[in-house]
Amino acid sequence: MAYSDFSLTKFKKTFNITIKEEADLFATVEPIEISEKLTNTLEETTELALAINTEKARSEMIITPILLEVRRKANYQISLFSGTDFNVDIERGLNGYCDFVISRSREQLTINAPVIIIVEAKNENIKGGLGECAAAMLAAQLFNEQEGNEIKTIYGAVTTGDIWKFLKLEGTDIFIDLNNYYIQELNKILAILCQGVLG
């Protein structure tokens, strides 16, 4: 079993975690300015990625440029991992690879302090990725506890590149934002990701 095997229902049945759906979970997060570099990149790549319409195209042409912007906004004090194995508790199915992990550490060779898990929606099915994301977020929480990292909140997102749905794990509660954020609201998407990184 691995992260990708979890539906939200299966996750709820397997772990002692309460799932809370909330409208406007990030209502108080103020949008932030987008750099000219990211604006220019996405002007060139977004339409192409959506036309190609594969996970790989969306990942490379939309998601990765956004995450690189988050890294710049954090003054390069974070590390970004893509398609990395993240095996925390194999017996409980908290293993497998993660599409993207952002770690609150500059070290790029190993994941040291995971704070954000990002799952690419398979077949553009955002809802279908929520269980996978929740499982990987729980693994990040366990990892930080094992490592003695003082990280109280883990953030998550399921995305198609042009649509983003955010989650937040605190203690034994996972909050799922009922809102979807669209690429046109990029300054808000960036602000939520930056909040996750900077705490």
N, C-alpha and C positions, 0 to 999 in steps of 0.2 A: 504494500500500500504506500501511497505517496500523497503529497499535497493535492495533486490534480485529481485524485480519486474522491475527494470530499465534495459532496453537495452541501448546501447550507443545512438541509435536514439531517444528513449523516453527521455533520460536524456537531449539531445540537445534541444528537443522541450519544455521541462518543465522549464529549468533554463537558465538564461542569462549568459551562460558560453561559451567561444569560445574554441573549441577543435582544437589543433594544433598537427599534426603528424610530428615527427622529427626523422630523422635518427641519430643515435649516440648521443642521448640526454646526455648520461653520458660518452662521449668519453674522457673527461679530468680527470675522476675519476681514480686514480691509484689503481690497485689491491693491496690487503693487505694480510698479512700472515695468514694462517689458523692454528689454534692450533692443536697440536697432539691429543688432546681430541676429537675435532670435526672430524678430519680425521679418527681416529679409530672408532668412533661411526658410521659415514656414511659408512665406509667400511663394517661394519656389517649389517647395516639396509637398505641401499638404494636398493640393489638388491632384498631383501625380500619384501620391500614396493612395488616395481614395479611389482613383481611377484603376490603379493596379489591383487594389483591394485584396492584398494578402497580408497575413500577420507580419511577415518579414518586412514588407514595405512600410506598413504602419509603424512598426517598431523602429526601423532605421530612420525613417523620414519625418516622423512626428514625435514619437515618445522620447527617443534618445536626445534630440535637440532641446526638448523641454527640460529634461533631467540635467543636461549640461548647463542650462541656464540656472537651474537651482544650485548647482555646484559653484557657478560663478558668483551667485548672490550670497552664498555662504563663504565667500572668499577662499574657496578651495580647501576648507577645513573639514570636508566630508569626503567619503569615498563612494564610488558608484560601481555596482556589480551587475552584470548582465548574463543571464543564462548560467548561473553559478549553482553548483551543488551546495545545499544547505541542510545537512543531516544532523538533526538535534536529538530526536528520540525515535529510532526506527521501529521499536516495539509498538509505539502508539501511532505510527504512520506519519510522524512529523519529520519527513525526509523527502528528498527529491530535489529537483532544481527549481530555482525561482527565476522568473522572467527578469525582474529587477529588484535589487536590494540597495537601499541607501544606508550607509553606516556613519555614525557620528564619530568618525576617526579618519585621520588623513591616510592611514596605512591602506595601500591598495592591494597588497598580496593576499591578505586574509580578512574575512569579515570579523570585526572586533566589537562593534556596538550598533547592531541593526536597529533602525528607528522607523523606516518606511519600507513596506513591501508593495510592489506593484505587479499586478497580474494582467497579462494581455487577455482580453476576452476572446475565447475560442468561438469561431463562427459568429462574431459580433454579438454574442450573447452575454451581456453584462451580468444579469442575474445568475447565470450558470457559473460565473467565476467567483461568486461571493464565498462559497465554501472553501475553495482553494486558497483564497486570499486570507480568510479567517484562520485557517489551519497554519499557514505560514507566519501570520502575525503572532499566533500563540507560540509557535516555535521560537520566534524572535524574542518574545517575552521570557520564555524559559531559558534561552541562551544567555540573555542579559542577567538573569538571576544567578545562573551558574557561574558567570564571569564576575559577579559582584558589581555590575554596572548600575549606576543610580538612574535608570531610565524608567520613568513611571508610565509613560504613554507610548504605545506603538500605533503608528498610522498605517493605513492601507488604502489601496486604490485598485479598482478594476477598470480597465480602459480599452477602448477600441482605437485610441489615438485622438479621435475627434469627440468622443464622449467619455466622461470620467465620473465614476461613483466612488465616494470616499467612505472609509470606515475608521473607527478609533477604538483601540483596546486599552482599557484601564482596569486593573485588578481582574475581576472575573466577569466584567461586562464588556461586550462588544456593541458599540453604537454604529448603526448603519444609517447614513444620511439618505433620506428618501429622495432628495434632489439629485438630478444628474446635472453635470456641468458640461457645457459644450465648448468647442475650441474657440468660439467667438468670445467666450468669457475667460480667455487665457490668463488675464491679469489676476483673476480670482483663483483659478487652478494653481497658478504659480504661488500665490499667497498661502494657500492651504498647504502645499508641499513644503514651502519655506518654514511655515509654522511647525510642521512635523520635524524638520531638520534642526531647527534652532531651539525648539522646546518652548 
